[in-house]
Amino acid sequence: MRMVVVLLSVMMVCVLLMDAMVESAAEFDPYKVLGVTRSASQSEIKKVYKRLAKEWHPDKNKNPEAEDMFIKITKSYEILTNEEKKASYDRYGQTDNTHPYGRGHHGFRHNFYFDESFFHFPFNNKGGQDFANSKYTLHFSQYVNEVVPDSFKRPYLIKITSDWCFSCIHIEPVWKETVQELETLGIGIGVVDVGYERRLANHLGAHQTPSILGVVNGKVSFFHYAVVKGHLMQFIEDLLPQRLVEKVTDKNNQEFLKSWHKLNKPHVLLFDQVPSVPLLYKLTAFAYKDYVQFGYVDQGLSETADLLRKFNLNTYAPTMLVFKEDVEKPADIIQAKGMKKHIIDEFISNNKFLLAPRLVNQKLFDELCPVKQFHRRRKYCVLLITGEEESFATGNEAFLSLASDNTNDVLRFAYVYQRRQQPLCDVLLKNKDSTLPQVDQVVILERRNGAGKILYKPVLGGWNGSKEDKHKLLEELERLEKDPSILNCDAVLPELNNELTSMFLTRWIYTAYDYLSEIIADLLHNNWREMMPLLSLIFSALFILFGTVVIQAFSDSSEEKQPKTKAKEASNAENGSPHTSSTSSIRPPKKNFVEVTELTDITYTSNLVKLRPGHINVVLVLTDSTKNILLSKFAKEVYSFTGSLTLHFSFLNVDKHSEWMAAVLEYAQDAVQIDTDEEEVYSCKVDYTGYVLALNGHKKYLCLFKPVYTGEDLDSKPEEEGGGSRSRKGMTRSRSTSLQIHHKLDRLGLWVERLMEGTLPRYYVPAWPGLDKITVNK
């Protein structure tokens, strides 16, 4: 009993010790220890650490808790400056001290501990990723509020992964290598764990792991190729919009540079020896597409030799030139063998405005003339109000010359066209009803708040670009630098008109083109789940349209059918035709005769072997002696069907081609049941006269019409006793034979109707026999 009590006591002590360790670990928060936020930068953390380390160092601070506090400060600094440890704490709330018993994402770690690496399962690393990848983890709110807006300046590459995703482990080495290179180019990276961010995965349209997708301008595009570094780099390049960089040569360089006035942007030329535009340069052009126009010069082309000589460039290193209002002399230049992103960004950021740009929208006005900040240096905007006519050109050039000589960062020069920004000019000129001025007007202003309030002072006397005007303006600017109170007028400016709205149609066309390209790409790669709503809409519209056309067609045909049917029935009643009313669906004959061609070795290929699909050749079998009689009857029976575009009519002389006839009918033995007398059986001779074959040359089948005698059989009458003379009997047999041949095609019209309906039996042949041999008459 005592042993049991002792064991229980030991277990309780262990549990209390474990809880105490857990509570102490849970109370440790490196952010609270250093007093920084989770969004603090490394420089801020380092600055705070140095201050706290000096304050709590045990050698300088005699407080009994100084040593413990100094240890906590040092430990906190180690955690927050290490990417893996910081990411681990941000996501799971654990540090190295709390790892064995921490309440992280590891199953049952509070009670048991074992080394999962022994089993080599991806339990610790989600989808096979390590803690270094956790800094790229995306959440739904982060994607919506940060990634989507930022995707209008740089593309994002996002990987979709999950627990127990063994395929994710296979692509991890390639992913890490590619991410390291893409980050140096400024491309955003993201990782979405489906197990924790199912909402974001569904929002992106990712329904399987692993998946890789890109986001540009808020649009999501999926990666469909093998996961190799080259394919991923090309995928990023394909995400970027077209027409970001223009190829510049000796022929179009002046046109390119002189477009600064129309586009209201500086122009940048990159000189390099590679034939294609580098990806880093394309990404830069995408980031600054609203501010700068980019061009690329391939130094290896003979068409660019004049440009290289003109600017005296070193061809062994990439060079960037910035041109503003002066197209003959670059405003800035940078040249380096290994251009890094931060160098290019700094270079473009310092040159993203013209010396005196035109205010075309509120966004540009806010950047050129920012609102006064209390902790920053004042910024003044020197604004020229002018017109577009040639009479204002002299004053505009003088204003630009003054802006070019300006070296004071406090001053920003800009101009507006009064006709295009009339509300703004009316406030500044205090004359809302006036027409265009005869001279320009210069206004010096300072923005006070975001609501449009400004302090300003018009320069008296107007502006025409003379030396006196320049001297007067420079004096006012010198006074302003000494005494800002000279801005004695105040006003509230309206929002500027957006002069770029006229380009809406062009942008809409480009957007529609990119959208169609994306749809085609999704169709080619069978991305059916994402395309299903669009396909459903398209097919629904097509079904409604097709159904409307069909219903209208049937309604029109039914209205015309009744009078045509009645007229046809009346005609049949007068002619005594045995045809049924089903023939009324056949088109009326276009000719008053039947065109019948002979099937010979010359016409055999075109009329049968190579007959167009869906077409049928109706062939009458006859002999030399029965040719005239059967053709006349055949024409009468098939005349009503000559309006059909798929029926052709021919005849075959069995005296010449009996072997071909026998070869074809060999495949229709069940249909050929002919009553023959003993003589015909003995001589193995079959009479094919009056047979009709419907031959489909494309599908290789035939339909057979057998002669049926319906006339009066004169030979069946009983002979008179004493018998007539032999001559009378012979004459009777001759007449009987003629009538029998004539009546062999009596039911041919009904048979052709069934042929058109498709209800006749078909006999297929493996191949059509040749018709090149003529049987010799014996």
Secondary structure, 3 states (H helix, E strand, C coil): CHHHHHHHHHHHHHHHHHHHHHHHHHHCCHHHHHCCCCCCCHHHHHHHHHHHHHHHCCCCCCCCCHHHHHHHHHHHHHHHCCHHHHHHHHHHCCCCCCCCCCCCCCCCCCCCCCCHHHCCCCCCCHHHCCHHHHHHECCHHHHHHHHHHHCCCCCEEEEEECCCCHHHHHHHHHHHHHHHHHHHCCCEEEEEECCCCHHHHHHHCCCCCCEEEEEECCEEEECCCCCCHHHHHHHHHHHCCCCCEEECCCCCHHHHHCCHHHHCCCEEEEEECCCCCCHHHHHHHHHCCCCCEEEEEECCCHHHHHHHHHHCCCCCCCEEEEECCCCCCCCEEEECCCCCHHHHHHHHHCCCCCCCCECCCHHHHHHHCCCCCCCCCCCEEEEEEECCCHHHHHHHHHHHHHHHCCCCCCEEEEEEECCCCHHHHHHHHCCCCCCCCCCEEEEEEEECCCCCEEEEEECCCCECCCHHHHHHHHHHHHHHHHCHHHCCEEEECCCCCCHHHHHHHHHHHHHHHHHHHHHHHHHHCCCHHHHHHHHHHHHHHHHHHHHHHHHHHHHHHHHHHHHHHHHHHHHHHHHCCCCCHHHHHCCCCCCCCCCCEECCCCCHHHHHHCCCCCCEEEEEEECCCCHHHHHHHHHHHHHHHCCCCCEEEEEEECCCCHHHHHHHHHHHCCCCCCCCCHHHHHHCCCCCCCCEEEEECCCCEEEEECCECCCCCHHHCCCCCCCCCHHHHHHHHHHHHHHHHHCCECCHHHHHHHHHHCCCCCEECCCCCCCCCCCCCC
